[in-house]
Amino acid sequence: MRRFLISLTVLLFFVTGCSRGRNDSEKAAQTAYEGYYKAIEENERFAASSLYYHISAQMSNMPDGTHRYYVFLDDAQVAMYDVVMMAVENNITFDRSQKMMPSVGIFDTTEYSLIPYQSNSDAGFVKGLVLGGECEDREILLKILVEWKDRNHEKVTREFLSMKLTPDGFSWPEENITETPAPAEETAEPEESEENE
């Protein structure tokens, strides 16, 4: 009986610890999501293209009258590790948003990296990334954040782009667009986990 109680106690401790770890990671992801959202919200200048990758988008009409859109990031020109990508629709502020905005690399359990002319999806090295969302409006303004780390996880590069999207295609809005992309570089915080090769 004593052995059974000890085993039960260890099992409960293990289950509670796993649950707490999952809740902590969910809270960390939610905090990161809010931080990226507010970074887009507070940014004032957006690029129309990038020197480091190709970005495009398309929108399709759904039978119920809504629209589904996709934003594609591919053709990386530099090694991009642990890529995060997020889009905010129609300048909706974080406080007013009633749905999750599309993102990659925030809530995912896999880290995505793009290496020029290479791919190994099982190891997290992908050819490209896709954001997908749904909207009721036929025309939508997307403000997009793309962030990645260098191979050593020492330098973080962050770019902001903006595009207007309809079922007929996408275009770059004229307001707040920079002439040439000017990525913001930051020093990454030291990480506890080991680097993915």
N, C-alpha and C positions, 0 to 999 in steps of 0.2 A: 504494500500500500504506500509506504514511504517513497519507494522508487517511482511509483506511478505519479505521486504528487510532485516530486522533483521534476519528472519528465514533463508534466503538465505545466508547471511554472516556467520551465525553460521554453516550451513551445509558445506559451502566452507572451513571454518576453520577446521572443523572436518575431512573432506576428505583430505585436505592438511596435517594435522597432522598425519593421518593414513599412508598416502603415505610416508611422511618423516620418520616415525618410521620403515616402512618396508624397505626403502632404507638404513637406518642406520643399521638395523639388517643384511641386505645382505652384506653391506660393512664390518661389524664385522666378518661375516662368511668367507668372502673372505680373510680378514686379517689373521684369524685363520688358514684357509687352507694353505696359504703361509707359515705361521710360522711352522705348522706341516711338510709341505713338506721340508722346509729347515732344520728342525731338523733331518729328515731322511737322507737328503743329506749330512749333516755335521757329522753325527754319524760315528764312526770308528769301533765299536765292536757290533756284533749281536749275539743273542742267538739262539740255535737250538730248544729250548723248554721253557716252563714256569712252575714254581711251582704253579702258581695261576689259570691256566685254561688249556684246551686242544686246540691245534690249528692244523688244517689239511687243505688240499686243493685238488681240482680236476680240470681237464681241459677236455673239450669236443670239438670235431671237428664240425664245422658248415658246412652246405651244400655249402656255397660260398667260402670255403677254409680258412676262418678265424677260430679263436679259442675263445671259451668262457671259462673263469676260475672263480672259486669260492674259497674263503678262509673262513673257518668256525672257529669260536671261540665259545666254549661251555664248559660244565662241570666245572663251576667256583668253586674254592676251598675256596675263600674268598668273602666277600661282595664287589662288584665292582659297584660304583655309577657313573653315568654320563660318561659312557664309550665312548671313542673316538678311532677309529681304522682307519688306512689309509695305503695304499700300494703304493709304487712307483715302476714302471716297469723299468728293465734293466738300472739302474743307470742314467736315464734321469734327467738332472738338471732342476730346476724350470724354468730357463731362456730359456731352449730349449724345454720344454714340449709344445705340440700342442693339448693336450686333458686333460680333467679333470681326475685325478687319482681317483680310487675308494676310498670312505670314508664312515664312519658311525659316526654320532654324531657331525658333523661340520655344515652341511647345513640342518639337520633334525629339524623339529619343536618339535619333541618329544625327551626327554632325555631317554637313555636306561641304565638300571642297571641290573646286574646279581647277584642273591643271591643264594648260594648253596641250592639245593633241593627245590627251590620255583620258581613259575612263576605267573605273573598276567599281561599279555600283555596290558590290558586296562590301567593299572597304570604305564606302562613303565618297568615292571620287566619281562625280557625275558629269555628264556632258552638258547639262543645263538644269535650270530650275524653272518651275512654273508656279505662279500664284493664280488662284482661281477665286472668283467671287460672283455673287448674284446681285442684281439691282433692278429696280422698277423703271428707272429713267432710261430713255433711249440714248442720251448723251451723259457721260460721266467724266468728271475730272479726277484723275488719280495723282496723288503725290506719293512718291516711292522713295524708300530708303534702302540702300544696299550697303552692307558693311561686311568686311572680311579682315582676316589676320594674315600676316606674312607667315612663312614656313616656321619661323622660330617663335611665333606667337608674341612677338615683342612690339610689333607695330600694327595698329588698327587703322584701316582706311574706311572712310564713310563718305558716301555720295548721296545726293538728293536729286531726284529727277521728277519731272511732271509731264503728264500727257493727257490730252482729251481723247476720249474713245467713244465711237459709235459703231453700229453694225457695218457701216461703210468703211471703217478703218480708224487709224489713230493719227493724231497730229500733236505738235508741241505748242502749247499756249504761248502767246507772245509776252505776257506779263511775268515778271520775276524770273526770266530765263537768263542765265549767264551766257556770255559769248563762247567761252570754252569751259570744259569741266574743271572744277577746282576742288579736288577731294580734300576733306578734312582728315588729317592724320593725328592719331592720338597714341599715347603709350599704353599698352595693355597692362592690366593689373596682373601680378604674378598668379599663375594658376596652380592649384594643388594637384590636379590630375596630370598624368603624363601626356606628352604630345602625341598626336596621331601621325603616323608616317604615311 
